[in-house]
Amino acid sequence: MPAAPSPTPPPQHFDLTALPAEARYKLLTAVVVPRPIAWVCTLGEDGHVNLAPYSFFGLMGSDPPVVAFAPGNRPDGTPKDTARNIGPGGAFTVNLVSFDLAPLMNATATDFPHRHSEPGALGIALSPGVQVPTPRVAAAPAALECREVQTLTIGRTRIILGEVLGLVLQQEAVQDAARHHVNTAALDLVGRLGGRGTYARTRDTFVLDRLTYEAWQAAQEGES
């Protein structure tokens, strides 16, 4: 007789309220994947341009369009330049990251000193904003021009909510401008996997049609 299958082990539960922040980070960044990357461009008081990537980022709605991202603090507890530069009602530009730009994006994650311009140090070309004063990465396949509408602080987590005022798309990604159709595959975006160093491309896709309730009922009847 064939051997009986081994019993499936029960799921492992982690009490996040009892774990230190480092452990929570390791667990959550490993399972909430892939995460889109907000390559955020801001202006300092003296006009210097700051550019830094954040993968605690997402689109929260479309009426009005709102994005959220969570810039952390420096090890000494002071805000990073991104949060400091934006402030209440401040402008910022979210550049989306293509596969070709991933190495440059990763380089801007270097902990440069305060008021040090990453685009200047790394030779990243910028283009002026259209609806906001902050520039965008010229080679980025898409850029969202935003202004801060609310910043939430929950413990040591800071969440910046921004209304998206404008969208800049490279021409190769514009499928039909009149019908607002985008060739998403042409963006060739990357996402973050885990906490350090691992990324995913958005090339391996599949399609699932969304059913109306009536179509779902008809499908059930057809199977019975």
N, C-alpha and C positions, 0 to 999 in steps of 0.2 A: 504494500500500500504506500502511496506517496506520503511523504512527511507532511504533517499539518503545518500550514503557514504560521510563521511567528506572529505573535500578537503585535498589533501596532502600538508603539509606545504613546502614552498620553502627551498632549502638548505641554511645552514648558512655559510656565507663567513667571513673569518678572514684575515685581512690585516697584514701579518707577518712583513711587513716593518715598521708597526706602533706599534708593540707590543714589550714589553721588552723580554730579552732573556729567562727568567724563563717561561713566558707564551708560547713562541714558543716551548720550550723544552717539556712542558706538552702536548701541542697539538700534536706535531709531533711524540713523542715517544708513544703516545696512538693510533695512526693510522698506523704508519709504523711498522707492526708486522706480524709474529714474526721476530725477528732479531737474526741471529746467534751470538754466543759469541766467541770472540777471547780471549783466556786465554794466555796472552803474557808473555813469559819468556825472560829476558834480563840479561846481566852481567854489573855490575858497574865497574868503573876503578880499584877498589880494589879487584875485583873478586867476590863480593857478588852477590847473585842471587835475582833478583826482579821478582815477579809474580803477575800480575794484570789482571782483566777481563775488556773487552770493547765490548759493543754491537753496537756501531757505526762501523760496520765491514761487509765486503763482499768480494766475489771473483769477480774480475773485468775482467778476461780474461784467456786464456789458451795458448797463443802462443806469447810471453812467458807467463807462468802462473803468475798472479799478484793479490795480495790481497791489500786491503786498510782498514785502521782503523784510528780512530781519537782519540788519547789520549789528554785529556784536560789539563788544568793547575790547580795548587793548588789554594786555595782561595786567596793567596797573589799575584797571577799572575805568579809565577815561574813554569817552566815545571815540570810535574810529572816525577818520576824516569824512567819510560818506555821511554819517548821521550828523556830524557837526556842521557840515556844509549845507545840508538840506534845511534843517530847522523848520519852524512853522511856516507853512505856505510856500516853501522853497521849491525850486525847479530841479528836476533831474531827468536824465535820459537813460533808459534801459536798453542796452544793446544786446541783441540775441547772438549767440555764438555758433558759428559754423565750424565744421571739422577743420578746415584750413586755418582758422583763427584760434583753435584750441591751445596751441603752444604759447601764443602771445597772451591769451586770457590767463593761462596758468602763471605766466611770468608776472602779471600784475597782482597776483595773490601774495607776492613777496612783501614782507613787512617793512616797507619803505618808511623813512622818518616822516614825522608830521610836516605837512606842506611840501612834500616832495612830489613832483609831478610824474606819474608813471608813464603817460604818453611821451613826455619829453625824454625820459631816461631810456625808454625802449624803442623810440622811433615810430610810434603808432600815429598814423595820419588821422586827423580829425576834420570833420566838416561842421559848419555852423548849424545851430538849431533853426527850425522854421517857426515854431510856435513857443519855444522856450529859449532862454539865453544860453543854456548849456549846450555844448557841442555833442556830436555823436562820433562814433568810430566810423570813419569813411568807408571801410571795407565790410562793415557788419551787414549781413543780409537783410536785417530788419532792425528798426529802432523805435522805441516807444517814448514819446515826449510827454513828460508827466509833471504834475505839481502835487506837493504834499497836501492832503486834506485832513489827516489825523495820524497821530503817532500814539500807539498803545504801549504801555510798559507793564509787563506782568512778571514780577520778580526781577530776574536779570535778563529777561527777553524783551527786546525792543522790536516792535512791528511797525513799519512805516507803510501807511496806506496812501497810494497816489492815484489821482484821476488821470487817465490817459487822454491827453488833448490832441495828440497827433501821432500818425504812424508813417514812417519812412520805409519803403520797400525798394530793394534793388530791382531793376527792370526785369531781370530773368525770372523773378518770382511772381511777377504780375501776369496772371493768366488772362484775365478779362477785367480791365479797370472799370468799365461801365457797369458790369454785373457784380463787382467786388469779389471776384474769384481769385484765389491765390494758389500758386503752384507750391504747396508746402514742401514737397520733396526737393524742390530746387533750393530751398533754404539750407538743407543739409545740416540741421542743427544737432548739437550734442547735448547730453544730459549727464548729470552726476550720479555715480553709483558709489555707495559706501561713503566713508568719511574722508579718505585721502587717496588721491591719485588715480582712481578708476572712473572711466567715463563710458558712455554708450552713444552710438549713433542712432539716428531716427530713420534708417533705411529699411530695416526689417519690419514691414508693416503688414497688417491684414485688415479686412473689412467685415464688419458685422452690421447688417441692416437693422435699424430700429423698427420694431413692429407696432402697429396700432393694436389696441385691445381686440378689435374685430378680427384682425389678421391672426392674432395669437389664438383666438377662439377657433377660427377655421382650421388652423394647423393642428390643434388638439383633437378636433373632430375627425380630421383626416387620418390621425394616428390610431384612433379607436376602432 
